[in-house]
Amino acid sequence: MAKKSALTENLEYGALRFFCGIVNAVPYRAAMAIARGLARLFVRVFHFKRERTMERIRSVFPGIDDKDAIDIAEKSLANILQTGVEMIRAPSLDRDWMDRYVCDGEQYKKRLQEYVDEGKGVVIMVPHSGNWYMAAWSMAKYGLGLFAIAARQRNSKIDAWMKRQYGDIEVLDRGSSRTLVEIKEKLESGRAFAILPDLRVPQQDIEVDFLGGKANVSHAGAMFAIRCGSPIVVAAMRREGGKHVFTHLATLRPDAEAKDRKQEAECIMREVMKLLDAEIRKHPGDWFWYNKRWILQPVVTA
């Protein structure tokens, strides 16, 4: 990863902090309303990436009316912008805020804690749906010992800012050889590992049916659960009436004694993706249709 010049880093970081200052100065509900308004403007007036997004939506929902497809695209973009607002405001989102805006958050934390108390940790898999960061922030605010992995940003100052925004969540650097060891150690010590199933890994891994096509997903999260005997919680978050709502999709119990662990991981990930597929189809507006690494594009092989 090429290092940016000090001037570039400072300019980018200065622009970010200036924008953050503006967002933080606006009351939360007003900021969220502005995000919804901008999404409507971008999708319906400026046609921001609309054709590409509409094509993706039509590929999953053949025969969908243009009006319904546009509504999904608009809601999806609004969700992204609102997630950005909440990321910027993350340090101020305390437990009282969670009580107001996350439905049944404390009850869901207790449910996860029961798995943690079994002593083998828990792997929590959520999709890019609703504010997926909020799923982790809220659980950490309610006291769940949570850790995750994230790729380092090219701008070191923005990377440090991102880590501060994660707040109570311990974040490990993706790609480090030490990180793999740390994940196993933390699960074995009874911690909760939050992971977004990587839906578009560059190398061929596990091909699964997903959203009417094929997706190439990583087996890493499932493999950690198998090695440590950890349960896998599959859940999703969506926005509803200005609040965040958890949906518990399933708790999967990997076979730690499986002779072929890779095959066991493949079975688990196919079940995970089946569950996520059904949830996305039920609430398509919460899904991240604007992802640059579109999951159904074929893997490039040498």
Secondary structure, DSSP 4 states (H G I P E B T S, - for coil): -PPPPHHHHHHHHHHHHHHHHHHHHS-HHHHHHHHHHHHHHHHHTS-TTHHHHHHHHHHHSTT--HHHHHHHHHHHHHHHHHHHHHHHHGGG--HHHHHHHEETHHHHHHHHHHHIIIII-EEEE--SBS-HHHHHHHHHHTT--EEEEEPPPSSHHHHHHHHHHTTTSEEEETT-HHHHHHHHHHHHTT-EEEE---SB-SS--EEEEETTEEEEE--HHHHHHHHHT--EEEEEEEEETTEEEEEEEEEE---TT-S-HHHHHHHHHHHHHHHHHHHHHHSGGGB-TT-SS-TTSPPP--
